[in-house]
Amino acid sequence: MTRRCVLAKGPSKVTKIRGVIIPTAWDDQGNVTGIAISSHDENEYLVDHKGKGPELLFHIRKEVEASGVVREEEGKKIVRIRKYSVKEGIAAADNYPGENRNDPL
């Protein structure tokens, strides 16, 4: 028996998600075929293959801020990405107080 997700009609609510892109599925050759965003609030959002989701395959293990419509299927959160921005490089050194930015402690 196939279960379908019934979405309410009307405007969809766009949710902002911040987290790290992680692989969730691979093909027989070991290529990543599915990804999720592991968010800072310890939720995991599977990325839908529709919308801009496939573009995120090129940014695995990078931090991302994404906006999209979230739905739930069989207890899993799935997000259809509408827009995103990738945090390039490690900017954490700029977040530490003090004059010596090379010493995070």
TAFEN-V472072 format. One record per backbone hydrogen bond with DSSP energy under -0.5 kcal/mol. NH is the residue of the N-H (numbers start at 1). CO is the residue of the C=O. E is the energy in kcal/mol with one decimal. If there is no record, write none. Layout:
nh	co	e
NH	CO	E
NH	CO	E
//
This chain:
nh	co	e
6	4	-0.6
7	5	-0.7
14	12	-0.5
15	68	-3.5
17	66	-3.3
19	64	-2.2
20	38	-2.2
21	62	-2.1
22	36	-2.9
24	34	-3.2
25	34	-1.4
27	31	-2.3
30	27	-1.7
33	25	-2.9
34	25	-1.5
36	22	-2.4
37	45	-2.6
38	20	-3.1
38	36	-0.6
39	37	-0.9
39	43	-2.8
40	18	-1.8
42	39	-1.5
45	37	-2.3
46	44	-0.6
46	77	-2.8
47	35	-2.5
48	46	-0.6
48	79	-3.0
52	81	-2.3
53	50	-1.1
55	52	-1.1
56	52	-0.6
56	53	-1.6
57	54	-1.3
58	55	-1.2
59	56	-2.1
60	57	-0.6
61	21	-3.0
62	59	-1.6
63	87	-0.5
64	19	-3.1
65	85	-2.6
66	17	-3.2
66	64	-0.5
67	83	-2.9
68	15	-2.1
69	80	-1.5
70	13	-0.6
70	68	-0.5
71	78	-2.8
73	76	-2.5
76	73	-2.2
77	44	-0.6
78	71	-3.1
79	46	-3.0
80	69	-2.4
81	79	-0.8
82	67	-3.2
83	67	-1.7
85	65	-2.3
87	63	-2.8
88	86	-0.9
91	89	-0.8
94	91	-1.4
95	92	-1.7
96	93	-0.9
101	99	-1.2
103	100	-1.1
104	102	-0.7
//
